[in-house]
Amino acid sequence: MKETLRLILTVTIICSLAGALLAGVNSLTKERIQDVNRNKKLSAIQEVLPPCDNQPDANACVVEYGGRNWTFFVARNGGAFAGAAVETSSSAGYGGDISLMLGINAENKTQAIAILGQKETPGLGANIEGDDFKGLFAGKALATSNWAVAKDGGEIDQITAATISSRAVTEAVKAAIDAYLANEEAIEQTGGN
């Protein structure tokens, strides 16, 4: 009995110390992690938008579409609407969630995409981060393009041996475009005079 109590006490002390250590590390790194994530998002916003003279992250428009809130970061140039960036995601990736930033320009075409996070297979699905694949989304008309991978009859060529990853990215882009088109007027007026 005495041995059991000593074992329980030892395990309790070790667990308490480990928990306190983890809590301390979390409190020391929490702000830094938030800053890194914010900078990554701001960089992606700038990467996918056309040239602008405002701070798109300061001109955010939140809309509801499809049971989800969407935040569009509105770019302006000389006071005129230049485009919008929106974060979107899909849980249908081969390795799980894929998140990305989509840029839309004033001509109602896609500007660019930037992958924010993915856990796809290196050398296969992870190739969604490559310029060749991301370039397939640039300059496409929002309303008239067939937003599906070629294997499903669409316009986006899937990555060889990574159709699931390609499909997930395409579905995420399509969802964001649908939200934009349903709220286009409100988004374009955000931050305007």
N, C-alpha and C positions, 0 to 999 in steps of 0.2 A: 504494500500500500504506500509506504513511504517512498519507494522508488518511483511509483507511478505519479505521485504528486510532484516529485522533483522533475520528472520528465515533462509533465504538463507545464510547470512553472518555467522551465528552460525554453520550451517551444513558444510559450506565450511571450516571454521577453524577447526572443529572436524575432518573432512576428511583429511585435510592437516596434522594435528598433528598425526593422526593414520598412514597415509602414511609415514611420516618421521620416526616414531617409528619403523614401519615394515622394512623400508630400513636400519635403524641403526642396528636392530637385525640381519638382513640378512648379513650385512657387518661384524658383529662381529662373526657370526657362520659359515660363508661360508667356511673358511679354515678348521675349525674343522670337518665339515661334509665331505669335500673332503678327509681329512685324514682318517676318519672312513671308508668311502667307499673304499679307496685305500687299507687300512689294511685288510678289509674284503675280497677284491679280492685277495690280496697276500696270505692270509691264505687259501683261497679256492684253489688257484693254488698249494700250497704246499700239501694240503690235497689230491688232486686227482692225483698227479704225483708219479711215482716211485722214489726211492732215487736218488739224484743227487748231484753233487759237484759244480754246477754253480748257477747263479742267473737267473732263467727262465724268469723273467720279464724284464731282460736286453737283452735277446735273443728272441726278438719278430719277427715273420714273418707274414706280412700282405698279404693276398691273396684275390683275387676276385673270387667269385663263386656264381652262382645263383642270380646275380644282387646285391650282398651284399659283403661287406668287412669283412673278418674274420681275427682275430688276434690270432695266435698260439704262445704260450709261450713255448719255446723249452728247455727241460731239457737234460743235458749231465752229464755223469759220466765217469771220466777218459778220456774225450775227445770224447767218443762215444755217439751216440744218445741214450737217455734213454726213451724219451717220449715227449709228448706235451700236453698242456692244452689249452682249448679254451672255451670262453664264448659263450653261445648260449641261445636262448630264443624262446618262443612260445606265441602268443597272444590268443591261443585257450583254455586257462585254464577256468575253471568254473567262477572264480573270476577275470579273466583278465590275464595280462602278468605273465608268469613264466620264471625266468631267472636262469640259472645254469652254473656251470663250469664242463666240461667233461675232464677227463684225459685219454690219450691213451698211451700205452707203446710200447716199441721197437718190441714186438712180434705181433704187429698189433691187439692187443686186447684192450678192454676198461679196464682201471685201476679202475676208480671210478667216481662218480658224487657228486657234492656238490650244494645244492640249495642256490642261492644267494638272490632271492626275489620271493615272491608269496603272493597272497591274497585269497587263497582258504578257504573253509569253515572249521573252527576248528573242529577237531574230524573226519572229512571225508577227503576232498581233501588235507587238510594241512598235512595229514599223508605221503605225498610225501617226507617230510623231515625226515621220520623215517629210521633207518638203515636197516630194513627189506626190504623196497621198494628200497632204493638206492642200496642195495646189489644185487638186481636182474640184475643190469647193469654191475657188475664187472666180468672181465675175459671172456667176449664174443668176439668172432672173428668179426672183423669189416666187412669183405666182405661177410661172409657166414651166419651170424645170420639174423633171420627174425625180423627186427626192427619194430614191431607192438605189440600192446597189444593182449593178448590171445583171447579176444572177437572178434578181427579182424583177427584172424588166426596167430598171431605172437607168440613170445617166452616170452614176458614180461607179468607176471601175474598182472592184474590191481588190484587196491585197491577196495575192496567191497564198493559199493555205491559211488565210486569216479572214474568211468571210464573216464570221461572227463579230469580230472586232470592227471590221469595216461597216457592217450593218448597224452596230450599236452607235458608232459615230454619226452615221447618216440619219438614224432615227432621232438622235439628240438634236442635230441641226434642224431637221424637219419640225420637231416640236417647238423649237425657239422661233422658227420662221412663222409657224402658224400663230403663235402668241403675238408676234410683231404685227402681222397682217391684220389680226383682229383688233389691235389697239394702235394702229399706225398714226392716226391723227393726234391722239394724246401724247404719244412718244415724241413725235416731231415737234410739238409745241412746247415741250419741256425745256426750260431755260431760255426761251425766246423772249423777245421784247414785247 
